[in-house]
């Protein structure tokens, strides 16, 4: 099969398309012919040597996939050959075939389709797990999400609106229209506005949960945005170097700071998160109320160009990799 392989650590040029052996499904796994995958920040970090993937003979990036079942293990009864499925993986999404535990695979609703589904699982499960499962977001509560026009940001807006919550996001001025079109209650230009003041003015007491992919000097300001018993869920550190903060500020608000990733979790936990997400959120997808915002599409062999676009912060929404025809 064709796959994009990391031949070294460095810039986008280390992503090389080559032939590698097909993966073989185990007894509880399915083999999927991949139609689409997508580029995520974690992929660029892995490429640079900052976020290692699982051990493998060939290091193939890619945390999500959508395609059709090509073969099933002997203990698999839930899926059949030809079924359209999508899901998250620890790596391997930039390839024509991938294997995954059958309980991690979700059926692709007709309203979504395989051409968009490859951009769905990673950011929607990440956003839902952070905001709802760990952050406690419920109907009527407020969330603040940074990088509102990113994949996780646009997913967060849709999830919040689907469950009747309110959401504020930060984004560059040129991307505000994307967030507003999805129904964000407050869109803040992080370059010209003080998001702490904007959030306090809109909410009064502050937000219940902050989903942050930035880190750095956002942390003390995120604490200022919280209401009593609020939570900050840290899912990324795009700003790099952390800054000092006063733990007493967390204590005064009886708040929590929670760090999280998906890739490193045990398979049992990934399955549990996936199954709960599918039960609660896929009905909204099936009804046409939730779908990924697609910024652009690249053929699999042009993965280096897709990485360049993401790292230049040119995208609003997800960058899709078209692996094989739908």
Secondary structure as GFF3:
##gff-version 3
##sequence-region A 1 326
A	DSSP	beta_strand	2	6	.	.	.	ID=ss1
A	DSSP	three_ten_helix	12	14	.	.	.	ID=ss2
A	DSSP	beta_strand	15	19	.	.	.	ID=ss3
A	DSSP	beta_strand	29	39	.	.	.	ID=ss4
A	DSSP	alpha_helix	41	47	.	.	.	ID=ss5
A	DSSP	beta_strand	64	72	.	.	.	ID=ss6
A	DSSP	beta_strand	84	88	.	.	.	ID=ss7
A	DSSP	beta_strand	97	101	.	.	.	ID=ss8
A	DSSP	three_ten_helix	102	104	.	.	.	ID=ss9
A	DSSP	beta_strand	106	107	.	.	.	ID=ss10
A	DSSP	alpha_helix	114	117	.	.	.	ID=ss11
A	DSSP	alpha_helix	121	128	.	.	.	ID=ss12
A	DSSP	pi_helix	129	134	.	.	.	ID=ss13
A	DSSP	beta_strand	142	145	.	.	.	ID=ss14
A	DSSP	alpha_helix	151	162	.	.	.	ID=ss15
A	DSSP	beta_strand	166	171	.	.	.	ID=ss16
A	DSSP	three_ten_helix	173	175	.	.	.	ID=ss17
A	DSSP	alpha_helix	176	182	.	.	.	ID=ss18
A	DSSP	beta_strand	186	189	.	.	.	ID=ss19
A	DSSP	alpha_helix	195	203	.	.	.	ID=ss20
A	DSSP	beta_strand	207	212	.	.	.	ID=ss21
A	DSSP	alpha_helix	218	225	.	.	.	ID=ss22
A	DSSP	beta_strand	226	234	.	.	.	ID=ss23
A	DSSP	alpha_helix	247	252	.	.	.	ID=ss24
A	DSSP	beta_strand	256	259	.	.	.	ID=ss25
A	DSSP	alpha_helix	267	286	.	.	.	ID=ss26
A	DSSP	beta_strand	294	299	.	.	.	ID=ss27
A	DSSP	three_ten_helix	300	302	.	.	.	ID=ss28
A	DSSP	alpha_helix	303	311	.	.	.	ID=ss29
A	DSSP	beta_strand	318	322	.	.	.	ID=ss30
###
